[in-house]
């Protein structure tokens, strides 16, 4: 926590987060004089009893992301016809088609584990709902195969597909 910095939208640059722990609130009032813009009230970002914690502090993060083909994604979603390959729920029938937003395109060979870019075909992709996708990736180093998750769903339903 000591090395963490945050950007405060009404100030230039980045500042150590420690200075905002138990700091006085800054009031967003354009008419107030500079000394009046700081409230006399102090706010704790963390409470001893954890009855509440201040959230929503903006922080900048550097993330490595891998390229994905929008065309392959669209083709995979079209091929799925709105059905999750893992649980077989038809999301196109939910909320007049708005359920389709729950579908995600899953790479059967995890991109995050590849050391170099590789060619991906439509057969390398599976369309799954967000819940199934989260279950598939419970172990970030070894995704559960989609077919294996389907078999688990079948077992859980007493063998009825």
SVG drawing of the C-alpha trace seen along z (x, -y; Angstrom):
<svg xmlns="http://www.w3.org/2000/svg" viewBox="-39 -32 46 72">
<polyline fill="none" stroke="black" stroke-width="0.4" points="0.0,0.0 2.9,-2.4 4.1,-2.5 0.6,-2.8 -0.2,-6.1 -3.5,-7.5 -4.6,-10.2 -7.0,-12.7 -9.2,-14.1 -9.0,-17.7 -5.2,-17.7 -2.4,-17.3 -0.2,-14.1 -0.2,-11.2 0.0,-11.3 0.8,-8.7 -2.4,-7.0 -1.3,-7.1 -2.0,-10.9 -5.7,-10.2 -6.1,-7.7 -7.9,-9.6 -7.6,-12.8 -10.1,-15.6 -12.6,-15.6 -12.2,-18.1 -15.5,-19.8 -16.4,-20.3 -17.8,-23.9 -16.6,-26.3 -17.7,-29.4 -15.8,-28.4 -12.5,-30.0 -9.5,-27.6 -9.5,-27.2 -13.2,-26.6 -12.9,-23.8 -11.5,-21.5 -14.1,-20.1 -13.3,-19.9 -14.7,-16.4 -12.2,-13.6 -13.0,-10.3 -11.5,-6.9 -11.0,-4.8 -10.8,-1.7 -12.7,-1.2 -11.7,0.9 -15.0,2.8 -15.2,2.9 -18.8,1.5 -17.9,-0.4 -14.9,-1.1 -14.5,-4.0 -14.5,-2.6 -14.4,-4.2 -10.9,-5.7 -9.7,-5.8 -6.3,-4.1 -4.4,-3.7 -3.3,-0.1 -1.1,1.3 -2.5,4.5 -1.1,6.8 -3.9,7.9 -3.7,10.2 -5.3,9.4 -8.5,11.2 -10.3,11.3 -13.7,9.5 -14.6,11.5 -13.9,14.8 -15.9,13.7 -18.9,12.7 -18.7,16.0 -18.5,18.0 -21.5,16.2 -23.5,16.6 -22.7,20.3 -23.8,20.8 -27.3,19.6 -27.4,18.2 -26.8,21.5 -24.0,21.9 -21.9,24.9 -21.3,25.9 -24.7,25.7 -26.8,25.7 -29.0,22.8 -30.5,20.9 -29.8,17.3 -31.5,16.0 -34.8,17.0 -34.1,15.0 -35.4,11.4 -36.4,11.1 -32.9,11.8 -31.1,9.5 -29.8,12.7 -27.3,13.0 -25.2,10.5 -24.3,13.2 -22.5,15.2 -18.7,15.0 -16.2,16.5 -13.8,18.9 -10.5,20.0 -10.1,23.7 -6.3,23.2 -5.8,20.5 -4.2,17.4 -2.7,16.3 -0.6,19.5 0.8,19.1 4.3,17.8 3.9,16.7 0.9,15.7 -0.8,18.6 -3.4,19.1 -6.9,19.5 -9.8,21.1 -13.5,21.2 -13.0,24.8 -10.6,23.4 -13.4,21.3 -16.4,22.2 -19.3,19.9 -20.2,20.1 -22.2,18.1 -20.5,15.9 -21.1,18.3 -19.7,21.3 -16.8,19.2 -15.9,18.3 -16.2,22.0 -14.0,23.1 -11.3,20.7 -11.4,21.5 -7.8,22.6 -6.1,19.9 -3.3,22.4 -5.6,25.2 -9.0,24.4 -11.7,27.1 -12.6,28.4 -16.1,27.3 -17.1,30.9 -16.0,31.9 -18.1,29.1 -21.1,30.2 -20.6,33.7 -20.7,32.3 -23.9,30.4 -25.4,33.7 -24.3,35.6 -25.8,32.8 -29.1,33.1 -29.3,36.8 -28.2,37.8 -30.9,35.9 -29.5,33.8"/>
</svg>
